[in-house]
Amino acid sequence: MTATPLPLRDIPAWERPVTSRTLLRVSAVCFLAWVFSVYDYTLFGTLLPKIADDFGWSPAKATTVATWVTLGTFVVALSVGPLLDRVGRKRALVIAIVGAAISSGFTGLAAGAVSLVVIRAFSGFGYSEELVNTVYLNEMYGKARRRGFMYSFVQSGWPVGALVSAGLTAVLLPAVGWRWSFVIAVIPSVLVALLATRLPESPAFAALTEVRRLRSSGHADQADALAGRVGLTVTGEAKATLKDVFAPGLRRHTICLSLAWLFNWMAIQVFSVLGTTVLTQGKHVSFDNALLVLVLANAVGFVGYLFHGWIGDRIGRRTTIITGWTIGAVLTGVMLLGPATSTFVIPLYALSLFFLTGPYAALLFYMGESFPAQVRGLGPNVAHTMGPVGAIVGSALLSVLLGAGVSMVVAALVAGSVFMLASGLVMLGTRRVDQEHHVAVVHLAAEEGEAA
């Protein structure tokens, strides 16, 4: 006699099958969450010239404000790692989306530089949404062979979000001004947050919650058995610490990966977040045309994410990252030093974003694969937090150079192109990974409240 299947509600959450329909729904919501987080994050850079005009700031003052905004973003972003382990993947996703919505809505009320810095600090939740996606989707995708390509569709939300930001700004700005452009950005974020509340928690976190419950109630043997059965590395006597990711076997890898994030985010800040400022001040492109360039360039950038995710599954993610960023550095340099004509600037800027942002589709999965299981949560988090630091350094260096009387072309070349090339070169010091035989074992914090 065939046993009657248990109703789904009676199956432990960590043993429930993750169906293709569930994966599609989770991926779609994570994609939308990333799109509108990036929308909020890049909208500030897109509208910075208009904000500066409204408050009477010079280009140097505007980039200085951007530097302080990015510092606030970094401070807020640090809180997302602990949230992932303390409240769960799904709840962290909702919090990140709501944080981006708060950042958008209150920006419309900014009265000057100080209030703008405080309000925009909440965009750190939006920035860290990609880290939440990485952890959540790694646990949901499991051992899927082409998980890198699958994730590239979600990560491509960066150029899509930047595209939406530039496109809607071009439509809304003349009618409602920069303040209402931010307020309107709240609406899609709230809708996506509501969708996220209906997603399932990842099986891995559900299992971790049960392991912790068993241990706290004195059933250590049952807790260890469950942890072993679902593939979790959870041991109270071997807590992952910063010392572990800087141990001799990992020290060079951690340092090089962190430097790659720092250097590349200097280029991200210059060419993506502050793209309109560079184009208008450096290449003498009008603001309206700069928005058009951003729209077209980010459309090409979307294809860049899919391409780098696809090629990373085939030739290796590390090789893909190094090659992409090196090519991108050369292209940005040629764009800055070449003629200031639309037929030259537009295709070069588009290709620059293709190779600047596209490799992140490979980078996020590479980070998880390149660290051993016992520090797979902590290691990527250390590198990821260097992104806002790089943005701070990039904005600061750009501001210093402009304040010293250096032209925007030379300032962007030094603060952006040079460090984009450096990000590709330092990746040569990172670890090689056998992707074909890699199994995505989830590393979770050993103790309640420990941040991964």
C-alpha positions in Angstrom: 0.0 0.0 0.0 1.3 3.4 -1.0 1.8 5.8 2.0 -0.3 8.9 1.9 1.9 12.0 1.5 1.9 14.3 4.5 0.2 17.7 4.0 2.8 20.4 3.3 2.0 22.2 6.5 3.0 19.0 8.5 6.5 18.7 6.8 9.3 20.5 8.7 10.1 23.8 6.9 13.7 22.6 6.3 12.5 19.5 4.5 9.9 21.0 2.3 10.7 20.8 -1.4 11.7 24.0 -3.2 9.6 23.8 -6.4 10.4 25.5 -9.7 7.4 27.7 -9.1 8.7 28.8 -5.7 12.2 29.5 -7.2 10.6 31.6 -9.9 8.6 33.6 -7.4 11.5 34.1 -5.1 13.8 35.1 -7.9 11.3 37.5 -9.3 10.7 39.3 -6.0 14.5 39.4 -5.2 15.0 40.9 -8.7 12.4 43.6 -8.2 13.7 44.3 -4.7 17.2 44.8 -6.1 15.8 46.9 -9.0 14.1 49.4 -6.7 16.9 49.4 -4.1 19.3 50.4 -7.0 16.7 52.9 -8.2 16.8 54.7 -4.9 20.6 54.3 -4.6 21.4 55.7 -8.0 18.6 58.3 -8.1 20.7 60.4 -5.7 23.7 60.4 -8.0 21.5 61.0 -11.1 19.8 64.0 -9.5 22.9 65.4 -7.7 23.5 68.1 -10.3 19.9 69.4 -9.8 20.1 69.1 -6.0 23.4 71.1 -6.1 21.8 73.8 -8.3 18.9 74.1 -5.9 21.1 74.5 -2.8 23.7 76.5 -4.7 26.6 74.0 -4.3 29.7 74.0 -6.4 30.8 70.7 -8.1 33.4 70.2 -5.3 30.8 70.8 -2.6 28.4 68.4 -4.3 30.9 65.6 -4.4 31.9 66.3 -0.8 28.2 65.8 0.2 28.2 62.6 -1.8 31.2 61.4 0.2 29.4 62.0 3.5 26.3 60.4 2.2 28.3 57.3 1.3 29.9 57.2 4.7 26.4 57.1 6.3 25.5 54.4 3.8 28.5 52.3 5.0 27.5 52.6 8.7 23.9 51.5 8.0 25.1 48.7 5.7 27.0 47.1 8.6 23.8 46.3 10.3 22.5 44.0 7.6 24.9 41.1 8.2 23.7 40.6 11.8 20.1 40.9 10.6 20.5 37.9 8.2 21.4 35.6 11.1 19.2 37.1 13.8 15.8 37.6 12.1 16.2 35.4 9.0 16.7 35.8 5.3 13.1 36.8 4.4 12.7 39.3 7.1 16.1 40.8 6.3 14.9 41.2 2.7 11.8 43.0 3.8 13.8 45.3 6.1 16.3 46.1 3.3 13.4 47.1 1.0 11.7 49.2 3.6 14.9 50.9 4.4 15.4 51.9 0.7 11.8 53.2 0.7 12.5 55.4 3.8 15.6 56.7 2.1 13.6 57.7 -1.0 10.6 59.3 0.8 12.4 61.4 3.3 15.0 62.7 0.7 12.2 64.8 -0.7 12.1 66.7 2.7 15.8 67.4 2.9 16.5 71.0 3.9 20.3 71.1 3.3 23.5 69.1 3.4 23.3 67.8 6.9 19.7 66.5 6.7 20.4 65.0 3.2 23.4 63.1 4.6 21.3 61.7 7.5 18.4 60.7 5.3 20.5 59.2 2.5 22.4 57.0 5.1 19.3 54.7 5.0 20.2 53.8 1.4 22.7 51.5 3.1 19.8 49.1 3.4 19.2 49.2 -0.3 22.9 48.7 -1.1 23.0 45.6 1.2 20.0 44.1 -0.5 22.3 42.3 -2.9 24.1 40.6 0.1 20.7 39.5 1.3 19.9 38.2 -2.2 23.2 36.3 -2.4 22.7 34.5 0.9 18.9 33.8 0.4 19.2 32.6 -3.2 22.3 30.5 -2.6 20.3 28.6 0.0 17.2 28.4 -2.3 19.0 27.4 -5.5 21.0 24.7 -3.8 23.2 22.6 -6.2 21.7 23.9 -9.5 24.5 23.5 -12.1 24.0 26.9 -13.7 23.2 28.8 -10.5 25.6 31.5 -11.6 23.6 32.2 -14.7 20.4 32.0 -12.8 21.6 34.5 -10.3 22.8 36.8 -13.1 19.2 37.6 -13.9 18.6 38.7 -10.3 21.8 40.7 -10.1 21.0 42.4 -13.4 18.6 44.5 -11.4 21.5 46.9 -11.0 21.5 48.2 -14.6 17.7 47.8 -14.7 17.4 49.9 -11.5 19.8 52.5 -12.8 17.8 52.5 -16.1 14.5 53.0 -14.4 16.1 55.8 -12.3 17.4 57.6 -15.4 14.3 56.9 -17.5 11.7 58.0 -14.9 13.8 61.1 -14.0 13.8 62.2 -17.6 10.0 61.9 -17.6 9.1 63.1 -14.1 11.7 65.7 -13.4 10.3 68.4 -15.7 6.9 67.9 -14.2 7.4 67.3 -10.5 11.0 68.4 -9.7 13.7 66.5 -7.9 12.0 66.3 -4.5 8.8 64.5 -5.8 11.0 62.3 -8.0 12.3 60.8 -4.7 8.9 60.6 -3.1 7.4 58.7 -6.0 10.2 56.2 -5.7 8.6 55.0 -2.4 5.6 53.5 -4.1 7.2 50.5 -5.9 9.4 49.7 -2.9 6.4 49.4 -0.6 4.6 47.1 -3.1 7.7 44.9 -3.4 8.1 44.7 0.4 4.5 43.5 0.6 5.3 40.7 -1.9 8.4 39.8 0.0 6.4 39.1 3.2 4.7 36.2 1.4 8.0 34.5 0.5 9.1 31.3 2.3 12.0 31.4 4.6 15.1 29.5 3.3 15.2 25.8 4.3 18.7 26.4 5.7 17.7 29.2 8.1 14.6 27.2 9.1 16.9 24.3 10.0 19.3 26.7 11.9 16.4 28.0 13.9 15.4 24.4 14.9 19.1 23.5 15.7 19.3 26.5 18.0 16.0 25.6 19.6 17.1 22.0 20.3 20.4 23.1 21.7 18.8 25.7 24.0 16.5 23.0 25.3 19.3 20.6 26.1 19.0 18.3 23.0 22.5 18.7 21.7 22.6 15.3 20.0 19.4 15.9 18.1 20.7 19.3 17.1 23.9 17.9 15.8 22.1 15.2 13.9 19.8 17.7 12.2 22.7 20.0 11.3 24.6 17.1 9.7 21.5 15.9 7.8 20.8 19.3 6.2 24.5 20.2 5.6 24.9 23.0 8.1 28.3 23.8 9.7 27.1 24.8 13.1 29.5 24.1 16.0 29.5 26.0 19.3 33.2 25.4 19.8 34.3 26.6 16.4 32.8 30.1 16.0 33.8 31.9 12.8 35.7 35.1 13.6 37.7 37.8 11.7 40.8 35.9 12.8 39.7 32.9 10.7 39.3 34.8 7.4 42.7 36.4 7.9 44.4 33.0 8.9 47.5 32.2 6.8 45.6 30.1 4.3 43.1 32.8 3.6 44.8 36.0 4.4 45.9 36.9 0.9 42.6 35.9 -0.6 40.6 38.0 1.9 42.8 41.0 1.5 42.8 40.8 -2.3 39.1 40.3 -2.6 38.4 43.2 -0.2 40.8 45.5 -2.1 39.0 44.5 -5.4 35.7 45.6 -3.9 37.2 48.8 -2.6 39.0 49.8 -5.8 36.1 48.8 -8.1 33.6 50.7 -6.0 35.7 53.8 -6.5 35.1 53.3 -10.2 31.4 52.6 -9.6 31.0 55.8 -7.6 32.7 57.9 -10.4 31.2 56.3 -13.5 27.8 55.0 -12.3 26.6 56.8 -9.2 28.1 60.2 -10.3 27.8 59.4 -14.0 25.7 62.5 -14.8 28.2 64.8 -13.1 31.1 63.3 -14.9 29.3 63.5 -18.3 28.1 67.0 -17.8 31.2 68.5 -16.3 33.8 66.4 -18.1 32.4 65.7 -21.5 30.2 68.8 -21.8 27.1 66.7 -22.3 23.8 68.5 -21.4 21.9 67.2 -18.4 19.0 66.0 -20.6 21.4 64.2 -22.9 23.3 62.8 -20.0 20.1 61.1 -18.8 19.6 59.7 -22.3 23.2 58.3 -22.2 22.5 56.7 -18.8 19.3 55.1 -20.1 21.1 53.6 -23.2 24.2 52.7 -21.2 22.3 50.8 -18.5 20.3 48.9 -21.1 23.6 47.6 -22.4 24.7 47.0 -18.8 21.8 44.7 -18.3 23.1 42.5 -21.1 26.5 42.7 -19.5 25.2 41.0 -16.3 23.6 38.1 -18.3 26.8 37.7 -20.4 29.1 37.7 -17.4 26.9 35.3 -15.5 26.8 33.0 -18.5 30.5 33.1 -19.4 31.4 32.8 -15.7 29.8 29.3 -15.6 32.0 28.3 -18.6 35.4 29.8 -18.3 35.4 30.4 -14.6 34.1 33.3 -12.5 37.5 34.6 -11.4 38.8 34.8 -14.9 35.6 36.5 -16.0 35.9 39.2 -13.3 39.6 39.9 -14.0 39.1 40.2 -17.8 35.9 42.3 -17.6 37.3 44.9 -15.2 40.5 45.2 -17.2 38.7 45.8 -20.4 36.4 48.2 -18.7 39.3 50.3 -17.3 40.7 50.7 -20.8 37.3 51.7 -22.3 36.7 54.4 -19.6 40.1 55.9 -20.2 39.5 56.0 -23.9 36.1 57.6 -23.4 37.5 60.3 -21.1 40.4 61.2 -23.3 38.6 61.0 -26.6 36.5 63.6 -28.3 33.4 65.0 -26.6 30.9 64.0 -29.3 27.8 62.0 -28.7 28.7 59.4 -31.3 31.9 58.7 -29.4 30.8 59.2 -25.8 27.5 57.2 -25.9 28.9 53.8 -27.2 32.0 54.0 -25.1 30.1 54.9 -21.9 27.7 52.0 -22.6 30.5 49.5 -23.1 32.2 50.8 -20.0 29.2 50.0 -17.8 28.9 46.6 -19.6 32.4 45.7 -18.3 32.2 47.6 -15.0 29.0 46.3 -13.5 28.5 43.1 -15.5 31.2 41.1 -13.7 29.3 41.4 -10.4 27.0 38.7 -11.7 30.0 36.4 -11.4 31.6 38.0 -8.4 28.8 37.5 -5.9 28.7 33.7 -6.5 32.5 33.5 -6.7 32.8 34.9 -3.2 30.6 32.2 -1.7 32.5 29.5 -3.6 36.0 30.8 -2.7 35.7 30.6 1.1 35.7 27.3 3.0 32.4 26.3 4.7 33.3 27.4 8.2 33.7 31.1 7.1 31.5 31.2 4.0 29.2 33.7 5.6 31.8 35.9 7.3 34.3 36.0 4.5 32.1 37.5 1.7 30.6 39.9 4.3 34.1 41.3 5.0 34.7 41.9 1.3 31.3 43.3 0.6 31.4 46.0 3.3 34.4 47.4 1.4 32.1 48.6 -1.4 30.8 51.7 0.5 34.3 52.3 1.7 35.5 52.4 -1.9 32.6 54.7 -2.8 33.7 57.1 0.0 37.3 57.0 -1.1 36.2 57.5 -4.7 34.0 60.5 -3.9 36.7 62.0 -1.6 39.5 61.6 -4.1 37.3 63.1 -6.9 36.4 66.1 -4.6 40.1 66.7 -3.6 41.2 66.6 -7.2 38.4 69.0 -8.3 39.1 71.3 -5.4 42.7 71.4 -6.4 41.7 72.7 -9.8 42.2 69.4 -11.7 39.8 69.0 -14.7 36.9 66.6 -14.4 38.4 64.4 -17.1 41.7 63.9 -15.3 40.0 63.6 -11.9 37.7 60.8 -13.2 40.6 59.1 -14.9 42.6 59.0 -11.7 39.8 58.2 -9.3 37.9 55.9 -11.6 39.8 54.3 -14.5 43.0 53.7 -12.7 41.4 52.0 -9.7 39.1 50.0 -12.0 42.2 48.6 -13.5 43.7 48.0 -10.1 40.6 46.1 -9.0 41.1 43.6 -11.9 44.8 43.2 -11.1 44.4 42.5 -7.4 41.9 39.7 -8.3 45.0 37.9 -9.6 45.8 37.3 -5.9 42.6 35.6 -5.1 42.0 31.8 -4.9 41.2 29.6 -7.9 37.9 27.6 -7.5 36.9 24.3 -9.0 33.4 25.3 -9.9 32.4 21.9 -11.4 32.9 20.1 -8.2 31.9 22.9 -5.8 28.9 22.2 -3.5 27.3 25.2 -2.0 27.4 24.3 1.7 25.8 26.9 3.8 27.8 28.4 6.7 25.7 29.9 9.4 26.6 31.5 12.8 27.4 29.1 15.5 25.7 31.0 18.3 22.5 33.0 18.6 23.2 36.6 17.8 26.6 36.1 16.1 26.9 38.1 13.0 28.0 36.4 9.8 
